[in-house]
Amino acid sequence: MSTAPARAPRLVVGLGNPGAEYAETRHNAGFWFCERLADRLGARFSFESRFHGLAANAREAGVWLLMPQTYMNRSGQAIGALARFYRIEPSEILVVHDELDIPPGQLRLKFGGGLGGHNGLKDTSAHLGTHDYWRLRIGIGHPGDRNEVVHFVLKPPRREEQALIDEAIDKALAVWPQLARGELNAAATRLNARPTAPKPPKAPKPPPADAGT
């Protein structure tokens, strides 16, 4: 099992598909996070052909932001190109993506591990030559039928799901200062905490014996 390194990310990648027809679909949750982080850091995206994507240099934060424009299953081409050019180690990369196995409103931050069948992660690992990079998984829920997955991820979330996903992204942005300081394990503890289940309502007290007399 790989040891999670305690170093700040130098590259944050949002996974998704380019084009207006995909902009609001569940598979683009990584793009949504990256766009909002760029706004927070005052960074602007521009298309960089050598990196096959939209890239932004948040100089004050010391981090590159990248949204590959190669379509999901070729995301690694863009990530590998930028990482090689700037000599960024895989352990200094944070890949943000949608996650079927987590309900909307929840997140998981982890280092390394399996790919969960995610095509964007598969190509990323192929181009980096390792699974040992950070991932921020944004829950989008599961359709319940594996045969419906492709259709599901390429459709927009329902209104209530979108609200929960937006709340999760807010939560991730709130811990960005920790991530930027390299405190990823501490950030993971905060982000990975499951919400507390609401307490069942108390049973009403029975009326006194002489009630109504």
C-alpha positions as CSV (number, residue, x, y, z in Angstrom):
1,M,0.0,0.0,0.0
2,S,1.4,3.4,-1.0
3,T,2.1,6.0,1.7
4,A,0.2,9.2,1.1
5,P,2.8,12.1,0.7
6,A,2.4,15.3,2.7
7,R,3.1,17.8,0.0
8,A,1.0,20.5,-1.7
9,P,-0.4,19.7,-5.2
10,R,1.3,21.6,-8.0
11,L,-1.4,20.5,-10.5
12,V,-5.1,20.2,-10.0
13,V,-7.0,18.5,-12.8
14,G,-10.7,18.5,-13.3
15,L,-12.0,15.6,-15.5
16,G,-14.9,16.0,-17.9
17,N,-15.9,16.2,-21.5
18,P,-15.5,19.4,-23.7
19,G,-18.3,21.0,-25.5
20,A,-21.6,22.7,-24.5
21,E,-23.6,19.5,-24.9
22,Y,-21.7,18.0,-21.9
23,A,-21.2,21.1,-19.8
24,E,-24.1,20.3,-17.4
25,T,-23.7,16.5,-17.3
26,R,-22.7,14.5,-14.2
27,H,-19.5,13.4,-15.8
28,N,-18.3,17.0,-15.7
29,A,-18.2,17.4,-12.0
30,G,-14.4,17.7,-12.1
31,F,-14.7,20.6,-14.5
32,W,-17.2,22.3,-12.1
33,F,-14.8,22.1,-9.2
34,C,-11.8,23.3,-11.3
35,E,-13.7,26.3,-12.7
36,R,-14.8,27.4,-9.2
37,L,-11.3,26.9,-7.8
38,A,-9.9,29.1,-10.7
39,D,-12.4,31.8,-9.7
40,R,-11.3,31.6,-6.1
41,L,-7.6,31.8,-7.0
42,G,-8.1,34.6,-9.6
43,A,-6.8,32.4,-12.4
44,R,-8.0,32.4,-16.0
45,F,-8.1,29.4,-18.3
46,S,-6.8,29.5,-21.9
47,F,-6.4,26.7,-24.4
48,E,-2.9,25.3,-24.5
49,S,-2.5,23.1,-27.5
50,R,0.8,21.6,-26.1
51,F,-1.2,20.4,-23.1
52,H,-4.4,19.4,-25.0
53,G,-6.6,21.4,-22.7
54,L,-7.6,24.5,-20.9
55,A,-4.9,25.5,-18.5
56,A,-4.6,28.2,-15.8
57,N,-1.5,29.2,-13.8
58,A,-2.5,30.4,-10.3
59,R,0.9,31.8,-9.7
60,E,0.4,33.1,-6.2
61,A,-0.9,29.7,-5.1
62,G,1.9,27.9,-7.0
63,V,-0.5,25.6,-8.8
64,W,-1.5,24.8,-12.3
65,L,-5.2,24.0,-13.1
66,L,-6.1,21.9,-16.1
67,M,-9.3,20.8,-17.8
68,P,-8.3,18.3,-20.5
69,Q,-10.2,18.8,-23.8
70,T,-9.4,15.4,-25.2
71,Y,-12.7,13.7,-23.9
72,M,-12.8,11.7,-20.8
73,N,-11.2,8.5,-22.0
74,R,-8.0,10.3,-23.2
75,S,-7.6,12.6,-20.2
76,G,-4.2,11.2,-19.4
77,Q,-2.7,12.6,-22.6
78,A,-3.3,16.2,-21.4
79,I,-2.2,15.4,-17.8
80,G,0.9,13.7,-18.8
81,A,1.9,16.5,-21.2
82,L,1.7,19.2,-18.6
83,A,3.2,17.1,-15.8
84,R,6.2,16.2,-18.0
85,F,6.7,19.8,-19.2
86,Y,6.8,21.3,-15.7
87,R,8.4,18.2,-14.0
88,I,5.5,17.7,-11.7
89,E,5.6,14.3,-9.9
90,P,2.4,12.1,-9.9
91,S,2.3,12.5,-6.1
92,E,2.0,16.3,-6.7
93,I,-1.2,15.9,-8.8
94,L,-4.8,16.1,-7.6
95,V,-7.3,14.7,-10.0
96,V,-11.0,15.7,-9.4
97,H,-13.7,13.5,-10.8
98,D,-17.3,12.3,-10.6
99,E,-17.8,9.1,-8.5
100,L,-20.8,6.7,-9.0
101,D,-20.2,4.9,-5.8
102,I,-20.7,7.9,-3.6
103,P,-24.1,9.7,-3.2
104,P,-24.5,13.3,-4.2
105,G,-23.4,15.6,-1.4
106,Q,-20.5,13.5,-0.3
107,L,-16.8,13.5,-1.2
108,R,-13.7,11.3,-0.7
109,L,-10.1,12.4,-0.9
110,K,-7.6,9.6,-1.3
111,F,-4.2,8.8,-2.5
112,G,-3.6,6.0,-5.0
113,G,-5.8,2.9,-4.9
114,G,-8.1,1.4,-7.5
115,L,-9.7,3.2,-10.4
116,G,-13.3,2.0,-10.0
117,G,-13.8,1.5,-13.7
118,H,-13.5,5.3,-14.3
119,N,-12.1,5.8,-17.9
120,G,-10.6,9.1,-17.1
121,L,-8.6,7.6,-14.2
122,K,-7.6,4.6,-16.4
123,D,-6.0,6.9,-19.0
124,T,-4.4,9.1,-16.4
125,S,-2.7,6.1,-14.7
126,A,-1.6,4.8,-18.1
127,H,0.1,8.1,-19.0
128,L,1.6,8.7,-15.6
129,G,2.7,5.1,-15.3
130,T,1.3,4.8,-11.7
131,H,-1.9,4.9,-9.6
132,D,0.0,7.0,-7.0
133,Y,-1.6,10.4,-7.3
134,W,-4.3,12.1,-5.3
135,R,-8.0,11.9,-6.3
136,L,-10.9,14.0,-5.1
137,R,-14.1,12.0,-5.8
138,I,-17.3,14.0,-6.1
139,G,-20.4,11.8,-5.5
140,I,-23.0,11.7,-8.2
141,G,-24.8,8.6,-7.1
142,H,-25.6,5.4,-9.1
143,P,-28.6,4.7,-11.4
144,G,-28.9,1.3,-9.8
145,D,-28.5,-0.6,-13.0
146,R,-24.9,-1.0,-14.4
147,N,-26.4,-1.0,-18.0
148,E,-27.7,2.5,-17.4
149,V,-24.3,4.0,-16.2
150,V,-23.2,5.5,-19.6
151,H,-26.6,7.2,-20.1
152,F,-26.6,8.3,-16.4
153,V,-23.3,10.1,-16.4
154,L,-23.9,11.9,-19.6
155,K,-27.2,13.4,-18.3
156,P,-27.6,16.5,-16.0
157,P,-28.3,15.8,-12.4
158,R,-31.8,16.3,-11.1
159,R,-32.3,19.6,-9.4
160,E,-32.0,18.2,-5.8
161,E,-28.9,16.3,-6.8
162,Q,-27.3,19.3,-8.3
163,A,-27.9,21.3,-5.1
164,L,-26.1,18.5,-3.1
165,I,-23.2,18.3,-5.6
166,D,-22.8,22.1,-5.4
167,E,-22.8,21.9,-1.6
168,A,-20.1,19.2,-1.8
169,I,-18.0,21.4,-4.0
170,D,-18.4,24.3,-1.5
171,K,-17.1,22.0,1.2
172,A,-14.1,21.0,-0.9
173,L,-13.3,24.6,-1.7
174,A,-13.5,25.4,2.0
175,V,-10.6,23.1,2.7
176,W,-8.5,24.3,-0.2
177,P,-6.2,26.3,2.2
178,Q,-5.3,23.0,3.9
179,L,-4.7,21.3,0.6
180,A,-2.5,24.3,-0.5
181,R,-0.4,23.9,2.6
182,G,0.2,20.2,1.9
183,E,-2.1,19.0,4.7
184,L,-3.9,16.5,2.5
185,N,-4.3,13.8,5.2
186,A,-6.0,16.3,7.5
187,A,-8.1,17.6,4.7
188,A,-9.1,14.0,3.9
189,T,-10.3,13.5,7.5
190,R,-12.6,16.5,7.1
191,L,-13.9,15.7,3.6
192,N,-14.4,12.0,4.0
193,A,-16.6,12.3,7.1
194,R,-20.0,11.0,6.3
195,P,-22.9,13.2,7.3
196,T,-24.5,12.4,10.7
197,A,-27.8,10.6,10.2
198,P,-30.7,12.7,11.6
199,K,-32.1,11.6,14.9
200,P,-35.6,10.0,14.8
201,P,-38.3,12.3,16.1
202,K,-39.2,11.7,19.7
203,A,-42.5,9.9,20.3
204,P,-45.2,12.2,21.7
205,K,-45.8,11.9,25.4
206,P,-49.0,10.2,26.3
207,P,-51.7,12.5,27.6
208,P,-52.2,12.6,31.4
209,A,-54.7,10.0,32.7
210,D,-57.3,12.7,33.6
211,A,-57.0,14.5,30.3
212,G,-60.4,15.5,28.9
213,T,-62.3,15.1,32.1
